[in-house]
Amino acid sequence: MESYELSKRHGETHFANIKYGYFVLAVAFFYLVFLAGLRKIVSGKPGGSSSSKWRKFLYQLYSMNPAIHLTIIWIPLLIPFYHHYSLIQNLTVYLKRLGRLSYVLLTLNLVLNLRPNWIFRKDYTYTDFIPLHKWLSRIIVLVATVHGILFLIYWALDDTRSTTAQILKYKNFIGLILVFMSLLLAVFSAGPMRRINYALFYILHNVTLASLVLLTAIHARPGINFPYLYINITLLAWQAFAKAFYARRCDVLDKITDYKNTNIVNVHLPRSAVAETFEPGCHIRISRYSRLNPLFWLLPSHPYTVASLPSDSKVDLILSENKHPRSFKFQLGVEYTVSRSFVPAVPRTCLENAKRVCIVCGGSGISFGLPLYRHFKEQGSTQFLEIVWIVRNKYQLKALENLATPLSLEED
């Protein structure tokens, strides 16, 4: 009787990257734990001008320098990257590993970009994570793109299979689409392109992100549904829920302009436009569209710092209005959607414990400096408090006279 030996359908290496994916997730988790403890261990911002190399390193670490933090993330990821399998005989293992690495790092990037980010609120502001988020996003896109391009080269050099046939397999074709979208995003992420048409960049960014999260789950073999897809979808769903739940519609109560002398504009919104409590120096985002309009989700909203405190009866905005005909401008009689108040670029520990405060701002930056000044003045626990406002001309000073809650910086 003849005997037959069954070979595994996907080969011996099909599941070779499962453990590495879990390892990447573990590194991301412990890095978040490290961030949570960093500013508790390093109490007080280290002096950047210190001659000590260690203190300079601590300053960069504390300040979320992307180069330092990306190094912390990537060293443990790269050490076990090449392991067990021969690079020559099992090249596809490492090509697939690149793809899994990029997808799992999406989870870390989504956590860093959470708004509101309750995990790090006490010691960080969301602006602390923006540089790291940008560079981590670029690296994720780069790794995913290299993964796709190297597979194309591998197929082209393999005489035993047709490159076209490989590309036309629907799971591989989805991967090709993701590579194309990533390359397109890389082009429009460049500074000049982003400045020419920020709305197009914003749309492409969000569509590419959603595609990477959802379509990669179809493309990847073996599957990545549990736990990575479920975690990433949960994080995206939370972002969408927060954007819709904390938004509210409101009218502009008043708009005070002096276009002849200055582009500084005062806008008054009803107190209901923002939450009952909010932190001084926070900002809101304004959209022309309602939550039911698809453009509310596709197009970028416009950020404005709240120049008021929670105790005020109205919400003041002090802004510099761009003269470009396509720029966003408030109009009386038009209803807008106001997204939730975003925490200021000042850690809560500073708002609660600062003893010596000097605020320097220019032009419409008074919208950020003024509520902070009022907050520390009302708190009464500072040993030194001063605000310096640099203006272009005397007409900009009228921004204080046009507040819904009038006051003077010289009041006692």
C-alpha positions in Angstrom: 0.0 0.0 0.0 1.3 3.4 -0.9 1.6 6.0 1.8 1.2 9.7 1.4 2.6 12.6 3.5 0.4 15.6 4.0 2.1 19.0 3.9 0.7 22.0 5.6 -1.4 24.2 3.3 0.4 27.4 4.2 3.9 26.0 5.0 5.8 25.8 8.2 6.2 29.5 8.6 2.6 30.7 8.1 2.2 31.5 11.8 5.8 32.5 12.4 4.9 36.2 13.2 2.0 35.6 15.6 4.3 35.8 18.7 6.1 38.8 17.3 2.8 40.7 16.9 2.0 40.0 20.6 5.5 41.1 21.5 5.0 44.5 19.7 1.7 44.9 21.5 3.5 44.3 24.8 6.2 46.8 24.0 3.5 49.4 23.2 1.7 48.6 26.5 4.8 49.0 28.6 5.8 52.2 26.8 2.4 53.7 27.7 3.1 52.6 31.3 6.5 54.3 31.1 4.8 57.5 29.9 2.3 57.3 32.7 5.1 57.2 35.3 7.6 59.5 33.5 6.4 62.9 34.8 5.6 61.5 38.2 9.2 60.3 38.6 10.8 63.3 37.0 9.1 65.9 39.1 9.5 69.4 37.6 10.8 70.1 34.2 14.6 69.6 34.0 16.6 72.6 33.0 17.4 72.5 29.3 20.4 74.8 29.6 22.2 72.6 32.2 25.7 71.4 31.3 25.0 68.0 32.6 24.4 65.5 29.8 22.1 63.5 32.0 19.9 66.5 32.8 19.8 67.4 29.1 18.7 63.9 28.3 16.0 64.1 31.0 14.9 67.4 29.5 14.5 65.8 26.1 12.7 62.8 27.6 10.4 65.0 29.6 9.6 67.2 26.6 8.6 64.3 24.5 11.4 64.7 22.0 10.4 62.4 19.1 13.9 61.2 18.5 14.4 60.0 22.1 11.0 58.4 22.4 11.1 56.7 19.0 14.5 55.2 20.0 12.9 53.9 23.2 10.1 52.3 21.2 12.2 50.9 18.4 15.2 49.4 20.2 13.1 46.6 21.8 11.2 46.1 18.6 14.3 45.6 16.4 16.3 43.3 18.8 14.1 40.2 18.2 13.0 41.2 14.6 15.6 38.9 13.0 15.2 35.6 14.9 15.2 31.9 14.2 14.4 31.9 10.5 17.0 32.3 7.7 16.7 35.6 5.8 17.6 33.9 2.6 15.4 30.8 2.9 12.5 32.5 4.6 12.5 36.0 3.3 8.7 36.3 3.2 8.6 35.7 7.0 10.3 39.1 7.5 8.4 40.8 4.7 5.1 39.8 6.5 6.7 40.8 9.8 7.0 44.3 8.6 3.3 44.4 7.8 2.3 43.1 11.2 4.7 45.5 12.9 3.1 48.5 11.2 -0.4 47.4 12.0 0.2 46.8 15.7 2.0 50.1 16.1 -1.3 51.7 14.8 -2.7 50.8 18.2 -0.1 52.8 20.1 -0.5 55.7 17.7 -4.3 55.8 18.2 -3.9 55.8 22.0 -1.4 58.7 21.8 -3.9 60.6 19.6 -6.9 60.1 21.9 -8.8 63.4 22.6 -9.8 63.7 25.4 -7.0 61.4 26.6 -8.0 60.6 30.2 -5.0 58.2 30.6 -2.4 61.0 30.6 -4.5 64.1 31.4 -3.0 64.9 34.7 0.6 65.1 33.5 0.4 65.7 29.8 -1.6 67.8 27.3 -2.5 66.4 23.9 -0.1 68.9 22.2 2.8 67.1 24.0 2.1 64.0 21.9 1.6 65.8 18.5 5.3 65.6 17.4 5.6 62.0 18.4 2.3 61.2 16.7 3.4 62.8 13.5 6.8 60.9 13.3 5.3 57.6 14.5 2.6 58.0 11.8 5.3 58.6 9.1 7.3 55.6 10.2 4.2 53.3 10.3 3.3 54.4 6.7 6.9 53.9 5.6 7.1 50.4 7.1 3.8 49.4 5.6 4.8 50.8 2.2 8.2 49.1 2.3 6.4 45.8 3.2 4.2 46.2 0.0 7.0 47.3 -2.3 9.4 44.5 -1.2 6.7 41.9 -1.9 6.2 43.3 -5.4 10.0 43.0 -6.0 10.0 39.5 -4.5 7.3 38.4 -6.9 9.0 40.0 -9.9 12.2 38.1 -9.2 10.5 34.8 -8.6 10.4 32.9 -11.9 8.0 30.3 -10.5 5.0 32.6 -10.3 3.4 35.4 -12.2 3.6 38.8 -10.6 0.4 39.8 -12.2 -1.4 36.7 -11.0 -0.1 37.4 -7.4 -1.3 41.1 -7.5 -4.7 40.1 -8.8 -5.4 37.8 -5.9 -8.0 39.9 -4.0 -6.2 40.0 -0.7 -3.0 41.0 -2.3 -4.8 43.6 -4.5 -6.2 45.1 -1.3 -2.6 45.4 -0.1 -1.6 47.2 -3.3 -4.4 49.7 -2.8 -3.1 50.3 0.7 0.4 50.9 -0.6 -1.0 53.4 -3.2 -3.0 55.2 -0.5 0.0 55.4 1.8 2.2 56.8 -1.0 -0.5 59.4 -1.8 -0.7 60.4 1.8 3.1 60.7 2.1 3.0 63.2 -0.9 0.1 65.3 0.5 1.7 65.2 4.0 4.6 67.2 2.8 4.6 70.8 4.2 4.0 72.7 0.9 1.3 70.3 -0.3 -0.4 70.4 3.1 -0.4 74.2 3.1 -1.8 74.5 -0.4 -4.9 72.4 0.4 -5.1 71.3 4.0 -8.7 70.1 3.6 -7.6 67.6 1.0 -4.8 66.4 3.2 -7.2 66.0 6.1 -9.7 64.0 4.1 -6.9 61.7 2.7 -5.4 61.3 6.2 -8.7 60.1 7.7 -9.6 57.9 4.8 -6.2 56.3 4.8 -6.3 55.7 8.5 -9.7 54.0 8.3 -8.5 52.0 5.4 -5.4 50.8 7.2 -7.4 49.8 10.2 -10.2 48.0 8.3 -8.7 46.8 5.0 -5.5 45.4 6.5 -7.7 43.0 8.4 -8.9 41.6 5.1 -5.4 41.6 3.6 -3.4 40.1 6.4 -2.6 36.4 6.6 -2.8 35.0 9.2 -5.7 37.1 10.5 -5.3 40.1 12.9 -8.9 40.4 14.1 -8.1 39.5 17.6 -6.9 41.5 19.4 -5.5 44.2 17.1 -8.5 44.9 14.8 -10.9 45.0 17.8 -8.7 47.3 19.8 -8.2 49.7 16.8 -11.9 49.8 16.0 -12.7 50.5 19.6 -10.3 53.4 19.7 -11.7 54.8 16.4 -15.3 54.4 17.6 -14.5 56.2 20.8 -13.0 59.1 18.8 -16.1 59.3 16.7 -18.5 59.0 19.7 -16.6 61.8 21.6 -16.7 64.1 18.5 -20.5 63.6 18.1 -21.5 63.4 21.8 -19.7 66.5 23.0 -20.7 68.7 20.0 -23.6 71.2 20.2 -25.2 73.7 17.8 -25.2 77.4 18.6 -25.6 80.8 17.0 -23.1 83.7 17.0 -24.5 86.3 19.5 -22.2 89.2 18.3 -19.2 89.8 16.1 -17.2 93.0 16.6 -14.8 94.1 13.9 -12.6 97.1 12.9 -11.4 96.0 9.5 -10.1 99.4 8.8 -7.5 99.3 11.5 -7.0 95.7 12.6 -7.8 92.1 11.7 -8.5 91.3 15.4 -12.1 90.2 15.8 -14.2 89.6 18.9 -16.9 86.9 18.7 -19.5 86.2 21.4 -21.1 82.8 21.8 -23.8 81.7 24.2 -22.5 80.2 27.4 -24.2 76.9 26.4 -21.7 76.5 23.6 -19.2 75.0 26.0 -19.4 72.6 28.9 -20.4 73.8 32.4 -16.8 73.4 33.5 -13.7 73.8 31.4 -10.1 74.6 32.0 -8.6 78.1 31.4 -6.8 78.4 28.0 -8.7 75.5 26.5 -9.9 75.7 22.9 -13.0 74.6 20.9 -13.4 73.5 17.4 -16.0 75.1 15.1 -17.7 73.5 12.0 -20.2 75.0 9.6 -21.9 71.6 9.4 -24.2 69.7 11.6 -23.3 66.2 12.9 -25.7 64.7 10.4 -23.9 66.2 7.5 -21.1 64.0 6.1 -18.9 67.1 5.7 -18.8 67.4 9.5 -16.8 64.2 9.5 -14.8 64.6 6.3 -13.7 68.3 6.5 -11.4 69.8 9.2 -13.0 72.0 11.8 -11.5 75.3 13.0 -9.8 75.7 16.4 -10.3 78.8 18.6 -9.1 79.5 22.1 -11.8 80.3 24.6 -10.9 83.7 26.2 -13.4 83.2 29.0 -13.7 81.4 32.3 -16.5 79.1 33.4 -17.9 81.8 35.6 -18.6 84.1 32.7 -22.1 84.5 31.3 -21.0 84.3 27.7 -18.1 82.7 25.7 -15.5 85.1 24.3 -13.4 84.4 21.3 -10.6 86.8 20.2 -9.2 85.8 16.8 -7.2 87.1 13.9 -9.4 86.9 10.8 -7.6 85.9 7.5 -8.5 88.2 4.6 -8.2 85.3 2.1 -11.7 84.9 0.4 -11.7 81.1 1.1 -10.8 81.3 4.8 -13.3 80.6 7.5 -15.2 83.6 8.9 -17.9 83.8 11.5 -21.2 85.2 10.2 -24.2 86.5 12.2 -27.4 84.5 11.7 -25.5 81.3 10.9 -25.7 78.2 13.1 -22.4 76.4 13.9 -21.4 73.1 15.5 -19.1 73.6 18.5 -17.0 70.5 19.4 -16.0 69.9 23.0 -13.5 72.0 24.8 -10.0 70.7 24.3 -7.6 70.9 27.3 -5.0 73.7 27.1 -1.3 73.2 26.4 -0.7 73.6 30.1 -0.5 70.5 32.4 -3.1 70.4 35.2 -0.3 70.2 37.7 0.9 73.6 36.5 -2.6 75.1 36.7 -2.9 73.8 40.2 0.5 74.4 41.7 2.4 77.1 39.8 3.9 79.8 42.1 5.7 82.2 39.7 3.9 82.9 36.4 4.8 85.2 33.6 2.6 85.0 30.5 3.8 86.5 27.2 1.5 86.6 24.2 1.0 88.6 21.0 -2.0 89.8 19.0 -4.9 87.3 19.2 -2.7 85.2 21.5 -4.3 87.2 24.3 -7.2 84.8 24.0 -4.9 82.2 25.6 -3.1 84.4 28.0 -6.1 86.3 29.4 -8.0 83.3 30.9 -4.8 81.9 32.4 -4.0 85.3 33.9 -7.5 85.5 35.4 -7.3 81.9 36.6 -4.1 82.5 38.6 -5.3 85.9 39.8 -8.5 84.4 41.2 -6.7 81.4 42.6 -4.6 83.8 44.6 -1.8 81.3 45.4 0.9 82.6 43.1 3.9 84.5 44.5 4.5 86.4 41.2 2.0 86.9 38.3 2.5 89.0 35.2 1.2 89.2 31.7 2.9 90.8 28.7 0.8 91.4 25.7 2.6 92.5 22.5 0.3 94.3 20.0 0.8 95.6 16.5 -1.0 98.9 17.1 -3.3 100.6 19.6 -6.4 99.4 17.9 -5.7 95.8 18.9 -6.1 96.9 22.5 -9.8 97.4 21.9 -10.1 93.6 22.0 -10.3 93.9 25.8 -13.0 96.6 25.6 -15.1 94.4 23.3 -15.2 91.4 25.6 -18.7 90.1 26.6 -17.3 90.2 30.2 -15.3 93.5 30.2 -12.2 93.8 32.3 -8.7 95.3 32.3 -5.4 93.6 32.8 -4.6 96.3 35.3 -7.4 95.6 37.6 -6.5 94.7 41.2 
